């Protein structure tokens, strides 16, 4: 890979969600790493990750915020892509609660689940095991295509189409996929086609909520591989424009994520799609990011980061922080995911270590990339005899 910033493609002049041509707001970030959830085996390789400019625009018609100059071909969604969070006990608990909720609603008698963008397959395995269901998982980053040992699930290392559906489906899962898909309007219609091919199966979508990012001025939650940012009203609206009716829509994970449950609407089209967008969210976010970055830098200085500091969390948030706070970079990043330990962060080449590493005891300040994990991080450090200053975001 090369770290050079290649020219961007021509900017979109229409919303990729609804097709609207009235665009507002602007947030430009130059030379961003194209991928954050990626495993690099050396610092040099990580530092040489391709870079592209990012330019967010906001659709005045539906509210979608999107990267208007995305180079989708530059993002490598292959076996080295790694975005699992279930090595956290708290996050694993949320996955189990989600699986139990979906089982009670749609899989009480078992059935068949298809997951669009299943990653390494962890959630699908949790769901199928708890629901006693059969599963089909599709993802280009899947590491072990084929049937599982128990024959309950079959994984495919590719994208899925309606033509792949050979029988009735009881549920379709699409977790943390829609924020990565360039032509999101077309993709929502693809989900509708997959659902119809499976007999009108309900669809569960999970994705970040833009409102949380704006409220928390979370500059670390804006990065290249996320090309879409969905206000709550917008996700619902795009689903209805694609011919779905909404069964349930709620915030989860402390408001960071939104969960949408939908199914094909009778007649294929919703008469009054969604609520009107709330204008100006991108402008609010854009105006706050520089001050938010300075605030985090000042908090680190006040906490004593001059004596050394680290980030807890090598997911996208942590990698984004590492790339944003380069004036006095962290010594390392701590993560409980064994697949990331010993790897290096895209862009900076900062090393990822395990919580049990002796180096953790030497660091006086740890910036916690996601405050939802603060209780278990505190407990882990206490069990290891560590007492650093924790700074949650």
RADA-V331993 format. One record per helix or strand of 2 or more residues. SS is the DSSP state (~ for helix, > for strand). FROM is the first residue (numbers start at 0). TO is the last residue. If there is no record, write none. Layout:
ss;from;to
SS;FROM;TO
SS;FROM;TO
This chain:
ss;from;to
>;22;32
~;42;46
>;50;58
>;64;66
~;71;73
~;88;105
>;111;115
~;121;130
>;133;137
>;145;146
>;152;155
~;161;163
>;170;174
~;177;179
~;183;196
>;201;208
~;209;214
~;218;220
>;227;229
~;231;240
>;243;251
~;252;254
>;256;263
~;265;267
~;280;302
~;304;306
>;308;311
~;315;323
>;332;333
>;350;352
~;357;361
>;364;367
~;370;382
>;388;391
